[in-house]
Amino acid sequence: GQQVMQIPQYQHVQEGEDFTTYCNSSTTLSNIQWYKQRPGGHPVFLIQLVKSGEVKKQKRLTFQFGEAKKNSSLHITATQTTDVGTYFCAGINTGTASKLTFGTGTRLQVTL
Amino acid sequence: DSGVTQTPKHLITATGQRVTLRCSPRSGDLSVYWYQQSLDQGLQFLIQYYNGEERAKGNILERFSAQQFPDLHSELNLSSLELGDSALYFCASSVEVHSGGYTFGSGTRLTVV
């Protein structure tokens, strides 16, 4: 079945440092979504990418969808303590039913 | 408040018992999804309903079942509970299938003792 892996599993940075998480799917995706889950909270939708090679920005966050539509990345510039949480990518397999498969997640810890 | 309501927020029950988790989707959303998140684990897709009909199934155990009612709320029934069923159960909703991001509820934390 479809597998979506993320690396790293965990990253600890100092405030102001940059952070990147990578998402890799075993199958081609029709789209990729990114979610953030704060500790003790629920996943919150951040963005959706649909086109091959697409890049979108949200303030300090940059999202990219790979040319082959099998990988994606989220880059945070100058992290802040409010960025703490687990970041999940999620994708829908091309040609199958609507199941959104979540990646394994990257937990980000930011300290002063 | 995300607009997706899940009840109860917490549930503690004994092994072998049966529980029902309830979800009211965001107003206007026709699709409801159920996910299971075990401690420090990712989100495992269980099942999806669209406008009352089952649309997709994930790794849902035979002991688990779900349905979506005409008013679009959904219930997830877990029976013959085992210790390993302890987890956070999230419900999410969206307007249509493939229509963009899902809106998640705050979850039901199930503890089986």
Interface residues (C-beta under 8 A of the other chain):
Chain A: S30 N31 Q33 Y35 G41 H42 P43 V44 F45 L46 I47 Q48 F88 A90 I92 A97 S98 K99 L100 T101 F102 G103 T104 G105
Chain B: S2 S31 Y33 Y35 G42 L43 Q44 F45 Q48 Y50 R55 A56 G58 F90 A92 V97 H98 G100 G101 Y102 T103 F104 G105 S106 G107
